[in-house]
């Protein structure tokens, strides 16, 4: 992609807010960003403790495709992350 070409749109979700991982941990989505080389969407997030307070580590990124996928649950596929606040 040339430098002046328009960027592909980022996905509409996830939106900023608090999410619960399928294994129970809490995370706060800060926004969506792009990978600098291939422009793939990444989810920018931070880990939270059980009370919902940010943990003292740096923000993390995860490929949007992994964030948004279904994973095995006890009764069938479930979202890897489910939004619990707006």
C-alpha positions as CSV (number, residue, x, y, z in Angstrom):
1,X,0.0,0.0,0.0
2,X,1.4,3.3,-1.0
3,X,1.8,6.0,1.7
4,X,-0.9,8.2,0.2
5,X,-3.5,5.4,-0.3
6,X,-6.5,5.6,2.0
7,X,-6.3,3.2,5.0
8,X,-8.9,0.4,5.3
9,X,-11.5,1.1,7.9
10,X,-11.0,-0.4,11.4
11,X,-13.6,-2.8,12.7
12,X,-16.6,-1.3,14.6
13,X,-16.0,-3.5,17.6
14,X,-14.7,-3.9,20.2
15,X,-15.6,-0.5,21.6
16,X,-13.9,1.0,24.7
17,X,-15.1,-0.5,27.9
18,X,-14.6,-3.4,30.4
19,X,-14.6,-7.0,29.0
20,X,-14.5,-10.4,30.7
21,X,-12.2,-13.0,29.2
22,X,-13.8,-16.5,28.8
23,X,-11.6,-17.6,31.7
24,X,-12.9,-14.9,34.0
25,X,-10.2,-12.1,34.0
26,X,-11.1,-8.5,33.4
27,X,-9.7,-6.2,30.7
28,X,-10.3,-2.6,29.6
29,X,-10.3,-1.9,25.9
30,X,-8.7,1.4,25.2
31,X,-9.2,1.4,21.5
32,X,-8.3,-0.1,18.1
33,X,-4.9,0.5,16.5
34,X,-3.2,-0.7,13.3
35,X,-0.1,-2.8,12.9
36,X,2.6,-0.6,11.3
37,X,3.7,-3.1,8.7
38,X,0.6,-4.9,7.5
39,X,-2.1,-2.5,8.7
40,X,-4.0,-5.3,10.5
41,X,-6.3,-4.2,13.3
42,X,-5.1,-4.7,16.9
43,X,-7.0,-4.3,20.1
44,X,-5.2,-2.0,22.6
45,X,-6.1,-3.0,26.2
46,X,-5.0,-3.2,29.7
47,X,-5.4,-5.8,32.4
48,X,-7.6,-5.2,35.4
49,X,-7.6,-6.7,38.9
50,X,-10.7,-8.5,40.3
51,X,-12.0,-5.1,41.5
52,X,-11.6,-3.5,38.1
53,X,-8.5,-1.4,38.8
54,X,-5.7,-1.3,36.2
55,X,-2.7,-3.4,36.9
56,X,0.7,-1.7,36.9
57,X,1.9,-3.1,33.6
58,X,1.9,-1.5,30.2
59,X,-0.9,-1.7,27.8
60,X,-1.1,-4.8,25.6
61,X,-2.2,-5.5,22.1
62,X,-3.9,-8.5,20.6
63,X,-4.9,-9.2,17.0
64,X,-8.5,-8.2,16.4
65,X,-9.2,-11.6,14.9
66,X,-8.1,-13.4,18.1
67,X,-10.0,-10.9,20.4
68,X,-13.2,-11.4,18.4
69,X,-13.1,-15.2,17.9
70,X,-15.2,-17.8,19.6
71,X,-13.5,-20.3,22.0
72,X,-14.7,-23.6,23.4
73,X,-16.9,-23.2,26.5
74,X,-18.5,-25.7,28.8
75,X,-21.7,-25.8,26.7
76,X,-20.3,-24.8,23.3
77,X,-18.5,-21.9,21.7
78,X,-18.4,-18.6,23.6
79,X,-16.8,-15.2,22.8
80,X,-13.2,-15.0,24.0
81,X,-14.1,-11.6,25.4
82,X,-17.5,-10.3,26.3
83,X,-18.3,-6.7,27.1
84,X,-19.7,-6.1,30.6
85,X,-19.8,-2.2,30.7
86,X,-20.2,0.6,28.2
